């Protein structure tokens, strides 16, 4: 069976063959014509998978499950904070207009008072709306997509939200509330890996820092 992506025959291309010879265990499943990195089996007894870039505990962490669908686990600000990457914080701070020391976050759904919440998340109208309705996610709301979504200032953010919330609903419908939310988070982490080398990315990445492959159009488009 042939699987093609953007006209590239993944069964016969030399690029694919070189890739799989270099990382033979890394490309073990085929989903929707793309090969997704599967990582290592988690030993916690929870039946999950550890993948490069995220631990099973992170994937299950409700504090990272942003209600709008912009999953915090793949946010560059969270990743820079988690990894203590001061250079990355400075780059993101320059992009968003905040000081590097203030460009930190541990997830927008931290309980009050939050330990470390980015200023933009602290004043997010979507977050406040969800909490005021007693929900934990926009996927629970019959009014979605509302004006908060349609008028979100970043076009890329709107695009991600409109992709992610229907997927979250589908996962909950399939697995139930608790497991469905975890599987949604897992699917977001799986998505943010380089299609060429399989290394982890962050939401908004334009190019893989490992193999230098352009990844913007494969993910969420140019910022």
Buried (B, 14 or more C-beta within 10 A) or exposed (E): EEBEBEEEEBEEEEEBEEBBEEBEEBBEEEEEEBBBBBBEEBEEEEEBBBBBBBBBEBBBBBBBBBBBBBBBBBBBBBBBBBEEBEEBBBBBBEEBEBEBEEBBBBBBBBEEEBEEBBBBBEEBEBBEBBEEEEEBBBBBBEEBBEEBBEEBEEEBBBEBBBEBBBBBBBBBEEBEEEBBBBBBBBBBBBBBBBBBBBBBBBBBBBEBBEEEBEBBEBBBEEE
